[in-house]
Amino acid sequence: MSLVRASRRTLITVGALAAALTLSACTGDAGGKSGGGGDTNFVAGTSGIVTVAEGKRTTAPRLSGKDLTGKPLDLADYKGKVVVLNLWGSWCAPCRAEAPYLAEVAEETKSKGVEFIGINTRDPQTGPALAFEKDYAVGYPSFHDPIGKLILKFPKGSLNPQAIPSTLVIDREGKIAARALTALDDKQLRSMIDPVVAEKAAEQ
C-alpha cells in the first residue's frame, strides 16, 4: 500500500512539474510574463526581466539537497549574500548559449558578495551535467534536481521559475528580487544583479 502511495506521489510531482514548464520549457522566449494575477508588485522590463522593489518581495523557499558531486548544498548557507539561482539542463540549447556569460559574471561579481547556484533539472544522471559544467568552465555548484522537486517549492504567483532556463536573483535577506525566463547575456545578468548589490550601499 505504501509503495502504491509513493508511486502516486511521484507521478503527481512529475506531472505538476511538466505542467508548470510546458508553455515555455527550453524555448528562451517566455518574455516577462509572471505567474501571478492582479497586484503582484512585479515590474516587467522590455528585456523580459521582472523585478520587485525592496519591501514587496517574497521569501525564497528553503532549498536543500545535494550537488552534482553528491555533496550537501543548502541555499540557507548563502544568507547575507546576493544569490543568482539559475535553472538549467545539459540538454537545453538556450542553457548552453547563456552558460559562458553565467560563468564569466559569477567570477566577476564574487568579490562583491554575489554567489551563483544552479538547479540542474531533467538530467536523470549527473554525468552529462558534469560534462556541461566542465565544457563551459562553470565554477559554482548546482543542485541535482532531476524531477523538479525543488522547482515545485516556489509558490504560484511568486517569481517562480517557469521555464528552462530561468534565472532568479535573491537578495541578502533571502527574498526574490528579480527573475528572467529566458537565456541571458552578461549585460542582462548585470542589469538584474547590480541594483541588488547596490542596495547595501544605499542602506548605509
LUMMI-780424 format. One line per 5 residues: number of its first residue (from 1); for each residue y, x, z of C-alpha. Coordinates in steps of 0.05 Angstrom, whole numbers. Layout:
N
NUM> Y X Z | ... $
# end
This chain:
204
1> 0 0 0 | 48 56 18 | 33 91 -48 | 50 27 -86 | 116 21 -48 $
6> 132 95 -61 | 117 87 -136 | 161 25 -139 | 218 61 -104 | 212 119 -153 $
11> 214 72 -213 | 275 36 -185 | 311 102 -173 | 296 128 -244 | 315 61 -274 $
16> 381 59 -236 | 398 129 -259 | 381 113 -331 | 425 51 -329 | 483 89 -297 $
21> 482 142 -352 | 461 101 -413 | 531 89 -441 | 556 160 -444 | 499 208 -429 $
26> 509 275 -463 | 560 249 -512 | 622 284 -488 | 665 225 -510 | 666 180 -449 $
31> 742 185 -442 | 776 168 -377 | 743 102 -362 | 724 94 -290 | 670 51 -259 $
36> 718 12 -214 | 757 -50 -229 | 823 -75 -200 | 866 -29 -158 | 824 34 -156 $
41> 880 84 -144 | 855 123 -205 | 905 153 -254 | 875 166 -323 | 906 220 -364 $
46> 905 224 -440 | 854 281 -436 | 802 236 -405 | 814 266 -336 | 822 216 -279 $
51> 858 237 -215 | 872 206 -147 | 932 222 -103 | 923 250 -33 | 914 196 19 $
56> 879 150 -31 | 816 189 -43 | 745 171 -23 | 699 220 13 | 645 252 -29 $
61> 575 233 -8 | 531 281 31 | 494 323 -20 | 439 369 3 | 375 396 -26 $
66> 350 459 -60 | 380 502 -114 | 343 524 -177 | 311 582 -140 | 286 537 -83 $
71> 339 558 -32 | 373 505 11 | 440 481 -15 | 488 435 22 | 557 411 -1 $
76> 578 405 73 | 576 481 78 | 635 484 30 | 683 441 70 | 752 475 73 $
81> 743 498 1 | 762 464 -64 | 696 449 -97 | 684 438 -171 | 620 398 -179 $
86> 590 398 -250 | 533 353 -273 | 493 385 -328 | 426 393 -363 | 398 452 -402 $
91> 381 404 -460 | 453 378 -466 | 495 406 -524 | 563 389 -493 | 539 424 -429 $
96> 525 487 -469 | 594 482 -501 | 631 479 -434 | 586 529 -396 | 625 592 -415 $
101> 690 560 -392 | 659 538 -326 | 632 608 -313 | 698 640 -330 | 742 594 -288 $
106> 694 598 -230 | 703 674 -228 | 779 670 -237 | 791 618 -182 | 743 643 -129 $
111> 798 684 -96 | 839 620 -89 | 786 587 -46 | 751 549 -103 | 676 543 -105 $
116> 634 516 -163 | 568 479 -153 | 524 449 -207 | 478 389 -205 | 423 402 -256 $
121> 390 337 -277 | 335 313 -324 | 304 382 -325 | 235 368 -295 | 222 443 -288 $
126> 271 496 -266 | 252 547 -320 | 298 520 -375 | 356 511 -326 | 349 582 -300 $
131> 348 608 -372 | 411 567 -386 | 446 600 -326 | 426 669 -350 | 448 656 -422 $
136> 517 633 -400 | 526 681 -341 | 532 624 -291 | 542 657 -224 | 545 596 -179 $
141> 487 554 -151 | 463 487 -176 | 424 432 -142 | 358 416 -177 | 361 340 -184 $
146> 311 323 -238 | 311 247 -229 | 383 238 -206 | 375 222 -132 | 439 260 -115 $
151> 478 225 -170 | 459 157 -142 | 491 176 -75 | 560 166 -106 | 583 94 -94 $
156> 600 49 -152 | 675 40 -162 | 689 111 -138 | 699 171 -183 | 624 175 -192 $
161> 594 217 -247 | 574 171 -304 | 557 219 -360 | 525 286 -373 | 566 328 -369 $
166> 613 304 -315 | 658 346 -271 | 688 328 -204 | 739 365 -162 | 731 356 -87 $
171> 790 374 -42 | 788 415 22 | 775 352 63 | 713 335 23 | 746 279 -17 $
176> 742 268 -92 | 808 286 -125 | 792 286 -199 | 737 271 -249 | 723 284 -323 $
181> 667 250 -362 | 668 299 -420 | 657 372 -435 | 717 414 -413 | 751 478 -435 $
186> 787 527 -389 | 855 493 -395 | 827 425 -377 | 789 454 -318 | 852 486 -292 $
191> 891 422 -301 | 841 390 -253 | 835 448 -204 | 905 477 -198 | 940 415 -168 $
196> 887 410 -114 | 892 484 -98 | 968 477 -93 | 962 421 -41 | 950 471 15 $
201> 1014 509 -2 | 1054 444 -4 | 1029 424 66 | 1052 490 98 $
# end
